[in-house]
Amino acid sequence: MNRRCAAIRGRIFSRSVGLWIWAALVASIPAAASQPGQVISQQTSSAVYQHYLEDLLYTHLGDNRGFGAQHDLARANIVSTLESFGLSVALEPFVYNSVTYYNIVATQPGTDNPSQTVVVGAHFDSVNNPGADDNATGTALVMEMARVLSQHRSSRRIRYCLFDREEQGRRGSIAYVAAHGADNTVWALTADMVGHDSGAYGMDLYSRASSSVVTNGVAAAIGQYGGGLSAFLNFGNYSFSDHWSFESANIPAVVIIERSYQLNTHYHQSTDAVDISPGYIKYPMVADLSRSALGYMVDTVPVSLWGDSDNDGDVDAVDTIAFRSCFGAGAVSGACYAFDRNLDGVVNCLDWPAFRVAHLASSGALPLPDLQVFVDVLIGTNTSAVDVCMSDVNGDNTANGADIAPYLQSLLP
């Protein structure tokens, strides 16, 4: 959060209550999360998140992610981590005070609506301190969301953005918006200080009223997926974080920030470090937020499991039948998108291994061909490409005698 916060904070507290909307969402929240949302949101890991925060982002006492070597080392760690998910990662330059800095932009392609973009963002710089809460917590959240969502099918293009020089007036996010004005960005979700609990066990959501569809949606997702996490709505012209760069360009955006962040006594101090006290970063709270943010993305982008053609959150027998039906067909529209894992435009044997893994993960069993089909493939009387693919039970890319034992084993209850 940038240095203008102190002044803004004073203005915020001096405003009349009539200029605010503070609301804890309770009765208005839908009762149940979607099945795909439940499945995918549960794939977040507190241990992985903690690894990002404590091992990759230089968040210990004495560290400094503001300027200099550790800032650049943290940036390199973020880039290599995002690349490990199979994402396309770019360092996008901008100039501030005659010095070139870089935003980190990782892209996950969309399938059904690839020209539309959704941004998930946070700033990774700090105020010349470890910046564990401000804003390594938001940075690690974006990294963890990228880890989970990148393994699934996104209808729209997702950009995972880690902005630089937010603390000097949102320079990085301003540069990003200026550079990507033609990207048809639908909305932006940003996170800034989400790891310290000052007692409310909740998140403030700040945005303009014109961004209310996004803000209300995130709040509802917190109610659906957050396991007791609270959400508080604040509508107005809040320019203290990166969401404002998008809203200034009339792109709906919201910033998620821990409730009453001003009560964090380590805010913008050298003591904003993971090792200042055992419970300084409340990892269970961040896990609740991670599930909420993932659930919102799944239900809104939307995101679905590869291979789950009916989008019921389970790659099951229904999807196996659909895979057979789509085999050899162009994956240019409709349910067949779900099977084109390598995005080459057609459902074929190259997509079978991924479907096989997804089915096994969802159902706990292999999607086996009928016994007669299996036998006919092995003896060579059936050369149907889809049957040959599905008869490769052991996953060695060949249907032969080596598949007999695992086939028979899979028939056992």
MIBA-763541 format. One record per residue: x, y, z of N, C-alpha, C in turn. Coordinates in pm, whole numbers, padded with zeros to 5 digits, always signed. Example, Ala and Ser with C-alpha at 12.3 -4.5 7.8 and 13.67 -1.06 7.14 Angstrom:
2
+01319-00569+00780+01230-00450+00780+01320-00330+00780 +01285-00225+00708+01367-00106+00714+01290+00003+00787 
This chain:
413
+00084-00117+00000+00000+00000+00000+00089+00123+00000 +00053+00227-00079+00149+00335-00101+00149+00438+00011 +00244+00531+00000+00268+00628+00107+00153+00727+00124 +00065+00736+00027-00048+00827+00038-00152+00776+00138 -00129+00653+00187-00227+00591+00274-00256+00674+00397 -00152+00734+00456-00173+00806+00582-00274+00919+00562 -00255+00995+00453-00347+01104+00427-00486+01053+00393 -00488+00949+00311-00617+00893+00271-00690+00837+00392 -00613+00771+00479-00673+00712+00598-00742+00821+00681 -00676+00938+00693-00736+01046+00769-00865+01094+00706 -00864+01103+00572-00986+01146+00505-01097+01044+00522 -01058+00915+00517-01159+00809+00530-01229+00819+00665 -01149+00833+00772-01209+00834+00905-01290+00959+00931 -01261+01065+00857-01333+01190+00881-01463+01199+00802 -01485+01107+00712-01607+01111+00632-01727+01074+00717 -01841+01125+00678-01963+01088+00749-02000+00946+00712 -02074+00884+00802-02115+00745+00780-02199+00731+00655 -02268+00842+00617-02353+00835+00499-02277+00817+00370 -02146+00843+00370-02066+00824+00249-02009+00684+00240 -02036+00601+00337-01983+00465+00342-02095+00364+00324 -02058+00247+00282-02146+00133+00298-02062+00024+00362 -02090-00001+00489-02021-00109+00559-02124-00218+00582 -02100-00336+00528-02201-00441+00544-02135-00576+00557 -02162-00645+00662-02122-00785+00673-02225-00868+00601 -02182-00955+00510-02275-01032+00431-02314-01158+00507 -02442-01171+00536-02489-01290+00606-02609-01347+00532 -02725-01284+00546-02848-01341+00491-02851-01339+00339 -02779-01244+00278-02786-01229+00133-02697-01327+00058 -02617-01407+00128-02522-01496+00063-02590-01626+00022 -02572-01669-00103-02627-01797-00142-02579-01908-00051 -02664-02008-00032-02636-02110+00070-02525-02205+00031 -02508-02231-00098-02415-02337-00136-02322-02291-00247 -02199-02337-00239-02103-02314-00346-02127-02414-00458 -02079-02382-00578-02096-02475-00690-02008-02598-00669 -02046-02707-00732-01966-02828-00720-01826-02811-00780 -01813-02754-00902-01676-02730-00952-01598-02636-00861 -01665-02535-00807-01596-02443-00717-01547-02512-00592 -01628-02600-00537-01586-02674-00418-01464-02761-00447 -01466-02826-00562-01356-02917-00596-01226-02839-00616 -01231-02734-00698-01109-02663-00733-01059-02578-00617 -01149-02515-00543-01105-02430-00432-01035-02510-00323 -01071-02636-00309-01007-02720-00207-00865-02761-00245 -00823-02728-00366-00688-02765-00409-00582-02665-00363 -00624-02558-00295-00525-02466-00240-00453-02532-00123 -00331-02488-00097-00248-02549+00006-00184-02442+00093 -00211-02447+00223-00148-02353+00316+00003-02371+00319 +00047-02496+00307+00191-02523+00310+00261-02461+00190 +00200-02472+00072+00259-02411-00047+00259-02260-00036 +00147-02205+00010+00139-02059+00028+00246-02011+00125 +00263-02081+00235+00363-02042+00334+00504-02050+00275 +00527-02150+00191+00657-02161+00123+00683-02039+00036 +00584-01998-00041+00602-01878-00123+00636-01758-00035 +00558-01740+00070+00571-01621+00153+00704-01617+00228 +00743-01729+00285+00858-01730+00376+00990-01765+00308 +00982-01837+00195+01106-01885+00133+01142-01813+00004 +01047-01750-00061+01074-01692-00192+01068-01540-00198 +01003-01477-00099+00971-01335-00112+01048-01243-00017 +01150-01295+00053+01236-01213+00138+01153-01133+00239 +01090-01208+00328+00995-01148+00422+01040-01160+00568 +01168-01185+00591+01218-01201+00727+01282-01071+00776 +01296-01060+00906+01358-00942+00965+01493-00914+00898 +01513-00790+00859+01636-00750+00791+01627-00754+00640 +01523-00820+00587+01505-00824+00441+01445-00693+00392 +01461-00668+00262+01415-00543+00203+01374-00567+00059 +01245-00562+00033+01193-00584-00103+01153-00450-00168 +01208-00340-00114+01173-00210-00170+01254-00179-00296 +01382-00165-00281+01473-00143-00393+01594-00233-00372 +01668-00257-00476+01794-00328-00461+01787-00477-00486 +01887-00547-00436+01910-00686-00473+01796-00778-00434 +01744-00767-00312+01639-00861-00269+01508-00837-00343 +01482-00714-00380+01366-00685-00464+01377-00763-00594 +01494-00758-00658+01513-00827-00785+01516-00978-00769 +01572-01026-00659+01573-01171-00634+01432-01223-00612 +01351-01149-00540+01212-01188-00521+01139-01191-00655 +01163-01092-00737+01101-01088-00870+01140-01211-00951 +01266-01249-00947+01311-01367-01021+01243-01494-00968 +01225-01503-00837+01158-01620-00779+01012-01627-00823 +00947-01513-00830+00808-01511-00876+00799-01558-01020 +00889-01507-01104+00888-01544-01246+00909-01694-01263 +01009-01750-01197+01038-01892-01215+00924-01978-01161 +00859-01934-01055+00747-02010-01000+00630-02010-01097 +00596-01896-01150+00485-01888-01246+00516-01968-01373 +00639-01964-01417+00678-02042-01535+00666-02192-01509 +00690-02233-01385+00680-02376-01352+00539-02429-01364 +00440-02340-01368+00300-02382-01385+00263-02397-01533 +00358-02370-01621+00329-02379-01764+00271-02252-01821 +00274-02142-01745+00220-02016-01793+00323-01942-01877 +00274-01859-01968+00360-01769-02043+00385-01646-01958 +00511-01618-01924+00544-01510-01831+00628-01404-01901 +00590-01280-01883+00664-01168-01942+00699-01066-01834 +00816-01005-01848+00854-00889-01768+00825-00765-01852 +00728-00687-01810+00685-00572-01889+00743-00443-01829 +00828-00373-01904+00901-00258-01849+00816-00131-01842 +00848-00049-01745+00797+00088-01738+00904+00172-01668 +00899+00300-01686+01003+00389-01633+00944+00475-01522 +01015+00479-01410+00980+00567-01299+01107+00633-01248 +01106+00766-01240+01225+00841-01197+01349+00803-01277 +01329+00789-01409+01438+00760-01504+01498+00621-01486 +01434+00535-01409+01480+00398-01388+01374+00303-01444 +01417+00196-01508+01324+00097-01564+01293-00010-01460 +01164-00030-01439+01114-00136-01352+01027-00229-01436 +00985-00339-01375+00913-00440-01452+00794-00495-01373 +00680-00500-01440+00568-00578-01392+00586-00722-01438 +00541-00815-01357+00542-00957-01394+00401-00993-01440 +00390-01041-01563+00259-01071-01621+00260-01213-01675 +00182-01301-01612+00170-01440-01655+00033-01460-01716 +00027-01530-01829-00098-01543-01903-00141-01688-01914 -00267-01710-01880-00333-01840-01901-00435-01821-02012 -00422-01891-02123-00514-01868-02235-00655-01911-02203 -00751-01844-02264-00891-01882-02252-00930-01976-02365 -01038-02048-02344-01085-02141-02447-01211-02087-02514 -01320-02072-02441-01447-02030-02501-01447-01882-02539 -01389-01796-02454-01388-01651-02480-01245-01599-02468 -01156-01641-02556-01013-01610-02540-00977-01464-02557 -01066-01383-02615-01035-01241-02635-01068-01157-02512 -01140-01216-02416-01173-01144-02294-01072-01176-02185 -01036-01074-02106-00930-01089-02006-00982-01061-01866 -00941-01144-01774-00964-01120-01632-00828-01106-01565 -00811-01005-01482-00683-00979-01415-00693-01017-01268 -00592-01091-01221-00573-01118-01079-00439-01054-01043 -00439-00958-00950-00316-00883-00930-00285-00848-00786 -00159-00812-00764-00109-00763-00635+00024-00695-00662 +00066-00609-00570+00199-00548-00586+00301-00626-00503 +00421-00643-00561+00522-00724-00493+00632-00639-00429 +00629-00508-00448+00729-00422-00386+00688-00391-00242 +00782-00336-00165+00755-00299-00026+00811-00161+00002 +00787-00110+00124+00840+00020+00165+00974-00002+00233 +01072-00047+00156+01208-00067+00208+01210-00150+00337 +01132-00254+00337+01124-00343+00453+01089-00484+00404 +01074-00581+00494+01041-00716+00448+00904-00724+00381 +00812-00636+00421+00680-00632+00357+00608-00765+00361 +00615-00833+00474+00551-00965+00482+00401-00955+00460 +00337-00861+00528+00193-00843+00508+00167-00752+00390 +00246-00645+00378+00229-00545+00272+00348-00549+00176 +00346-00629+00068+00229-00703+00028+00271-00842-00022 +00361-00905+00053+00394-01043+00017+00273-01134+00034 +00183-01100+00127+00064-01184+00144-00024-01182+00019 -00041-01064-00041-00118-01057-00165-00045-01121-00281 +00088-01102-00286+00169-01163-00392+00160-01314-00386 +00177-01372-00268+00169-01517-00253+00030-01569-00286 -00074-01489-00257-00210-01529-00293-00225-01541-00445 -00173-01444-00518-00179-01450-00665-00101-01570-00716 +00015-01597-00658+00095-01712-00700+00020-01843-00673 -00044-01853-00559-00117-01975-00527-00241-01991-00614 -00309-01883-00644-00422-01892-00736-00377-01935-00874 -00262-01884-00917-00208-01924-01047-00173-02071-01048 -00115-02120-00939-00078-02263-00931-00201-02352-00949 -00308-02318-00882-00428-02402-00887-00501-02386-01020 -00530-02262-01058-00615-02238-01174-00547-02275-01305 -00414-02265-01311-00344-02294-01436-00358-02440-01478 -00396-02526-01387-00412-02668-01421-00552-02700-01468 -00636-02598-01481-00775-02618-01521-00808-02535-01644 -00929-02549-01690-00971-02485-01815-01042-02353-01785 -00989-02247-01838-01046-02114-01818-01118-02068-01943 -01242-02028-01929-01317-01979-02043-01256-01851-02098 -01226-01757-02009-01160-01633-02049-01010-01642-02023 -00935-01555-02087-00793-01542-02059-00775-01484-01919 -00682-01542-01842-00651-01490-01710-00510-01434-01712 -00494-01314-01659-00362-01254-01643-00331-01246-01493 -00223-01311-01452-00176-01303-01315-00067-01195-01312 -00096-01083-01249-00008-00967-01257+00049-00933-01119 +00181-00923-01113+00249-00874-00993+00310-00740-01028 +00253-00635-00971+00291-00499-01007+00406-00449-00921 +00490-00367-00982+00600-00303-00910+00565-00157-00882 +00635-00100-00786+00630+00042-00751+00489+00091-00719 +00410+00006-00656+00281+00052-00603+00303+00153-00492 +00408+00131-00414+00434+00218-00300+00476+00359-00341 +00504+00380-00467+00536+00513-00517+00419+00571-00599 +00299+00523-00572+00183+00581-00640+00126+00494-00751 +00125+00362-00730+00061+00268-00824+00126+00275-00963 +00254+00299-00969+00319+00320-01100+00307+00197-01189 +00326+00079-01130+00322-00041-01212+00186-00071-01268 +00083-00063-01187-00051-00095-01237-00101+00011-01335 -00061+00136-01313-00095+00240-01411-00032+00207-01545 +00095+00165-01543+00164+00129-01667+00098+00008-01733 +00057-00090-01651-00008-00208-01707-00136-00170-01778 -00221-00093-01714-00348-00055-01775-00325+00023-01904 -00226+00112-01903-00196+00190-02024-00149+00100-02138 -00074-00005-02105-00019-00093-02208-00120-00194-02260 -00222-00224-02181-00316-00331-02216-00458-00280-02236 -00470-00157-02280-00602-00099-02299-00687-00170-02401 -00624-00242-02495-00698-00310-02601-00726-00457-02568 -00700-00496-02444-00709-00638-02408-00850-00682-02367 -00945-00591-02374-01083-00626-02338-01088-00686-02198 -01034-00613-02100-01035-00660-01962-01175-00647-01905 -01230-00757-01859-01367-00761-01809-01373-00708-01667 -01280-00751-01583-01270-00701-01446-01135-00740-01389 -01101-00676-01276-00975-00703-01209-01001-00729-01061 -00934-00829-01009-00939-00865-00868-00799-00846-00810 -00782-00758-00712-00650-00733-00657-00650-00759-00506 -00531-00788-00455-00516-00820-00312-00400-00739-00256 -00421-00673-00142-00320-00587-00081-00331-00597+00071 -00239-00670+00134-00240-00692+00279-00358-00782+00318 -00335-00912+00316-00445-01005+00344-00408-01110+00449 -00298-01088+00523-00250-01194+00610-00254-01169+00759 -00280-01045+00802-00278-01015+00945-00421-00994+00994 -00456-01057+01104-00590-01045+01161-00586-00953+01282 -00652-00839+01271-00657-00745+01383-00777-00770+01474 -00846-00882+01454-00952-00921+01544-01087-00947+01482 -01108-00901+01359-01240-00916+01297-01254-01044+01215 -01143-01112+01189-01139-01229+01102-01223-01204+00975 -01182-01101+00904-01258-01065+00785-01175-00983+00689 -01235-00956+00575-01171-00879+00469-01258-00760+00433 -01195-00644+00418-01261-00528+00360-01249-00535+00209 -01355-00500+00140-01356-00492-00005-01384-00348-00044 -01289-00286-00115-01302-00146-00154-01318-00136-00306 -01415-00054-00347-01432-00027-00490-01530+00087-00508 -01540+00133-00630-01649+00223-00668-01781+00145-00668 -01891+00219-00660-02021+00156-00675-02037+00095-00814 -01968+00153-00913-01978+00101-01050-01912-00035-01065 -01832-00076-00965-01770-00209-00966-01846-00308-00877 -01969-00272-00841-02041-00350-00739-02067-00494-00781 -02080-00522-00910-02103-00660-00951-01986-00748-00910 -01865-00697-00930-01745-00772-00890-01735-00778-00737 -01751-00663-00673-01735-00655-00528-01836-00742-00456 -01962-00732-00497-02065-00816-00435-02040-00964-00462 -01990-00993-00582-01961-01133-00615-01850-01191-00530 -01744-01112-00507-01634-01159-00422-01684-01178-00278 -01765-01084-00231-01819-01097-00096-01905-01222-00083 -01988-01248-00183-02070-01369-00179-01984-01494-00179 -01875-01493-00258-01785-01608-00261-01719-01630-00126 -01686-01522-00056-01629-01536+00078-01730-01606+00169 -01856-01571+00153-01958-01638+00232-01976-01784+00194 -01959-01816+00067-01979-01952+00019-01861-02044+00049 -01740-01992+00029-01621-02076+00034-01530-02046+00153 -01557-01937+00227-01461-01884+00321-01456-01946+00458 -01542-02042+00488-01532-02112+00615-01541-02025+00737 -01624-01920+00734-01639-01833+00849-01573-01698+00835 -01497-01678+00728-01438-01548+00699-01550-01448+00669 -01536-01326+00719-01637-01223+00695-01593-01130+00584 -01692-01066+00519-01664-00968+00414-01737-00839+00446 -01671-00725+00426-01728-00594+00454-01714-00508+00329 -01825-00451+00283-01827-00375+00159-01803-00227+00185 -01720-00167+00102-01691-00024+00111-01693+00034-00030 -01795+00111-00061-01807+00171-00193-01771+00320-00186 -01687+00364-00278-01646+00504-00284-01525+00518-00373 -01465+00636-00373-01348+00661-00457-01221+00639-00376 -01181+00512-00366-01065+00474-00287-00946+00450-00379 -00848+00538-00372-00737+00533-00469-00609+00478-00409 -00616+00411-00294-00494+00375-00221-00425+00250-00271 -00483+00178-00366-00419+00055-00412-00442+00033-00561 -00391-00078-00613-00384-00098-00759-00520-00111-00826 -00623-00146-00753-00755-00156-00815-00795-00024-00881 -00747+00088-00820-00787+00219-00869-00735+00246-01010 -00623+00189-01045-00570+00209-01181-00666+00153-01284 -00731+00043-01251-00829-00017-01342-00959+00063-01340 -01006+00097-01220-01130+00174-01212-01119+00308-01281 -00999+00368-01277-00979+00497-01344-00994+00484-01495 -00977+00361-01545-00996+00335-01688-01132+00272-01715 -01222+00286-01618-01359+00233-01627-01364+00082-01642 -01265+00016-01581-01266-00131-01573-01308-00169-01431 -01415-00244-01414-01458-00284-01280-01345-00354-01206 -01324-00316-01081-01214-00374-01003-01245-00362-00855 -01180-00446-00777-01196-00444-00632-01061-00478-00570 -01034-00422-00453-00918-00463-00376-00967-00534-00250 -00906-00648-00222-00931-00722-00099-00820-00687-00002 -00857-00647+00120-00759-00608+00219-00810-00649+00357 -00720-00692+00443-00762-00736+00575-00841-00628+00647 -00941-00670+00723-01028-00577+00795-00945-00488+00890 -00967-00355+00878-00901-00257+00964-00749-00271+00958 -00697-00270+00836-00553-00289+00818-00471-00184+00895 -00533-00066+00922-00459+00038+00992-00420-00003+01134 -00488-00107+01187-00457-00151+01323-00333-00240+01329 -00280-00278+01215-00155-00354+01212-00040-00259+01247 +00014-00272+01367+00117-00179+01416+00250-00194+01341 +00264-00299+01262+00388-00321+01186+00377-00269+01043 +00263-00211+01011+00238-00158+00876+00343-00052+00839 +00412-00076+00728+00517+00012+00677+00634+00028+00774 +00656-00072+00859+00767-00070+00952+00867-00180+00918 +00987-00168+00973+01089-00270+00949+01052-00403+01012 +00953-00400+01100+00907-00522+01169+00796-00594+01095 +00759-00549+00975+00659-00621+00895+00726-00745+00837 +00744-00845+00925+00822-00964+00890+00753-01088+00945 +00772-01200+00877+00703-01323+00916+00747-01373+01052 +00867-01336+01096+00919-01389+01221+00908-01292+01337 +00826-01187+01324+00810-01092+01434+00735-01154+01550 +00640-01243+01521+00567-01316+01625+00504-01439+01560 +00478-01544+01637+00430-01671+01578+00301-01657+01497 +00209-01572+01543+00081-01562+01474+00064-01437+01392 +00175-01371+01359+00164-01244+01287+00092-01262+01153 +00134-01360+01075+00061-01396+00953-00032-01510+00989 -00159-01489+00970-00260-01588+01008-00291-01676+00887 -00217-01785+00877-00230-01870+00759-00368-01933+00743 -00436-01973+00849-00573-02025+00830-00667-01922+00767 -00652-01795+00804-00735-01690+00745-00705-01675+00596 -00577-01680+00560-00540-01669+00419-00593-01790+00342 -00593-01908+00404-00647-02026+00337-00796-02009+00309 -00869-01950+00404-01011-01923+00382-01029-01824+00267 -00943-01723+00261-00951-01627+00151-00912-01692+00020 -00811-01778+00021-00768-01845-00103-00883-01927-00162 -00951-02003-00078-01065-02081-00127-01174-01988-00182 -01194-01876-00115-01297-01782-00159-01263-01723-00296 -01139-01677-00310-01098-01616-00437-01100-01719-00550 -01054-01840-00521-01059-01946-00622-01202-01978-00660 -01291-01989-00559-01431-02017-00587-01494-01910-00673 -01460-01784-00643-01513-01675-00725-01467-01687-00869 -01341-01716-00889-01289-01731-01024-01356-01847-01097 -01369-01961-01029-01430-02078-01091-01572-02046-01137 -01648-01978-01054-01789-01956-01084-01813-01839-01177 -01714-01750-01192-01738-01625-01266-01663-01618-01398 -01543-01675-01405-01465-01662-01530-01536-01729-01648 -01590-01850-01641-01572-01952-01538-01451-02041-01567 -01414-02119-01463-01307-02217-01473-01366-02354-01446 -01320-02455-01518-01373-02589-01498-01263-02692-01507 -01291-02812-01460-01196-02922-01467-01179-02966-01612 -01055-02987-01654-01034-03049-01784-01101-03187-01783 -01175-03216-01887-01242-03345-01898-01382-03347-01843 -01423-03242-01771-01556-03238-01710-01653-03168-01805 -01702-03242-01901-01781-03181-02008-01915-03127-01960 -01972-03188-01856-02101-03140-01806-02084-03046-01687 -01959-03016-01651-01926-02918-01548-02000-02945-01416 -01998-03071-01376-02060-03105-01248-01955-03125-01138 -01828-03094-01170-01721-03105-01072-01662-03243-01060 -01699-03334-01152-01651-03471-01143-01630-03525-01285 -01512-03579-01312-01485-03640-01441-01523-03787-01429 -01644-03819-01474-01704-03948-01445-01742-04022-01572 -01829-04122-01557-01869-04205-01671-01940-04123-01779 -02017-04024-01737-02085-03938-01834-01982-03869-01924 -01873-03824-01863-01769-03756-01940-01691-03853-02028 -01680-03979-01984-01613-04079-02068-01691-04102-02196 -01822-04109-02185-01907-04124-02304-01891-04002-02395 -01886-03883-02334-01870-03761-02412-01734-03755-02480 -01631-03803-02410-01498-03806-02471-01499-03891-02597 -01561-04007-02590-01571-04093-02708-01645-04022-02821 -01752-03953-02785-01832-03882-02886-01753-03770-02952 -01669-03703-02875-01591-03590-02927-01465-03633-02999 -01423-03756-02980-01295-03801-03033-01291-03785-03185 -01185-03720-03232-01169-03696-03375-01238-03570-03423 -01318-03509-03335-01391-03389-03373-01310-03265-03339 -01340-03157-03410-01276-03030-03379-01332-02972-03250 -01244-02929-03163-01286-02870-03036-01299-02720-03053 -01400-02680-03129-01416-02538-03159-01533-02475-03086 -01618-02554-03025-01730-02499-02950-01789-02608-02863 -01865-02565-02763-01942-02658-02683-01858-02746-02591 -01917-02860-02557-01859-02948-02454-01724-03007-02494 -01696-03019-02624-01570-03081-02665-01448-02999-02624 -01468-02871-02595-01358-02791-02540-01295-02858-02419 -01378-02926-02340-01332-02982-02214-01224-03087-02232 -01214-03145-02350-01121-03255-02372-00994-03216-02447 -00992-03096-02505-00877-03054-02586-00770-02997-02494 -00704-03086-02418-00612-03041-02314-00490-02967-02370 -00445-03006-02489-00327-02939-02546-00363-02823-02638 -00491-02792-02646-00541-02675-02720-00495-02674-02866 -00493-02794-02928-00457-02798-03069-00579-02798-03160 -00698-02785-03103-00820-02771-03182-00890-02899-03216 -00839-03014-03168-00903-03141-03199-00887-03234-03080 -00987-03319-03058-00980-03417-02950-00924-03546-03009 -00808-03590-02957-00745-03710-03011-00663-03779-02903 -00577-03870-02945-00499-03949-02849-00404-03864-02766 -00367-03748-02817-00280-03661-02740-00349-03607-02615 -00482-03607-02617-00559-03558-02504-00598-03669-02407 -00583-03794-02450-00626-03905-02366-00552-03913-02232 -00419-03899-02226-00352-03911-02096-00405-03813-01992 -00433-03690-02034-00484-03591-01939-00624-03629-01893 -00707-03677-01984-00841-03718-01944-00834-03837-01849 -00746-03927-01878-00729-04046-01794-00691-04006-01652 -00597-03913-01638-00554-03867-01506-00669-03796-01435 -00743-03711-01508-00854-03638-01447-00963-03732-01399 -00992-03835-01478-01094-03932-01441-01049-04010-01318 -00924-04047-01316-00871-04122-01202-00876-04038-01075 -00842-03909-01088-00844-03821-00971-00985-03799-00920 -01081-03788-01011-01219-03761-00969-01290-03885-00919 -01276-03994-00992-01356-04113-00965-01281-04221-00890 -01149-04209-00884-01071-04311-00816-01057-04439-00894 -01095-04437-01020-01088-04557-01104-01056-04516-01247 -00996-04607-01321-00965-04578-01460-01090-04587-01546 -01100-04506-01651-01211-04517-01745-01185-04632-01843 -01225-04751-01809-01190-04870-01886-01284-04894-02003 -01231-04945-02115-01319-04988-02224-01385-05121-02186 -01492-05154-02257-01556-05283-02235-01454-05395-02258 -01476-05507-02190-01382-05618-02199-01363-05665-02343 -01474-05677-02418-01462-05725-02555-01385-05626-02642 -01411-05497-02619-01337-05394-02692-01188-05404-02661 -01155-05422-02534-01017-05431-02490-00947-05551-02555 -01015-05665-02555-00958-05786-02616-00938-05766-02765 -01038-05709-02832-01028-05690-02977-00914-05595-03015 -00889-05496-02931-00776-05406-02956-00645-05482-02944 -00632-05564-02840-00507-05634-02817-00478-05737-02926 -00581-05800-02979-00558-05901-03083-00557-05841-03223 -00585-05710-03231-00572-05639-03358-00694-05637-03445 -00808-05685-03397-00929-05682-03479-01004-05550-03466 -00966-05469-03370-01026-05336-03354-00913-05234-03357 -00911-05151-03460-00806-05049-03474-00861-04908-03460 -00983-04898-03405-01041-04766-03382-00948-04684-03292 -00918-04562-03335-00821-04480-03262-00865-04456-03118 -00992-04428-03097-01037-04401-02961-01030-04526-02875 -01062-04641-02931-01055-04765-02854-00911-04802-02822 -00821-04778-02918-00680-04804-02894-00629-04714-02781 -00667-04586-02785-00625-04494-02679-00674-04542-02543 -00801-04576-02535-00860-04610-02407-00816-04747-02358 -00756-04826-02444-00704-04957-02402-00562-04948-02347 -00504-04830-02354-00373-04807-02294-00393-04782-02145 -00414-04887-02069-00452-04876-01929-00336-04831-01842 -00215-04875-01873-00101-04842-01786-00032-04711-01824 -00080-04645-01928-00029-04512-01960+00107-04508-02023 +00147-04615-02093+00279-04613-02158+00270-04581-02307 +00153-04529-02349+00128-04485-02487+00121-04599-02587 +00104-04721-02538+00087-04837-02625-00015-04933-02564 -00106-04979-02647-00204-05079-02602-00150-05217-02637 -00105-05292-02535-00048-05425-02559-00067-05513-02436 +00003-05624-02433-00012-05720-02325+00021-05664-02188 +00102-05559-02184+00138-05500-02056+00020-05433-01988 -00090-05414-02064-00209-05351-02006-00304-05452-01944 -00279-05582-01966-00375-05682-01919-00385-05684-01767 -00272-05690-01699-00274-05697-01552-00339-05575-01488 -00302-05454-01529-00368-05337-01469-00516-05330-01506 -00553-05380-01626-00694-05383-01662-00771-05472-01569 -00721-05592-01549-00790-05685-01460-00792-05634-01317 -00684-05572-01273-00679-05516-01138-00784-05407-01120 -00805-05329-01226-00902-05220-01217-01046-05268-01214 -01069-05393-01256-01205-05449-01251-01244-05490-01111 -01142-05509-01025-01172-05552-00888-01237-05439-00809 -01330-05474-00719-01396-05370-00639-01299-05306-00540 
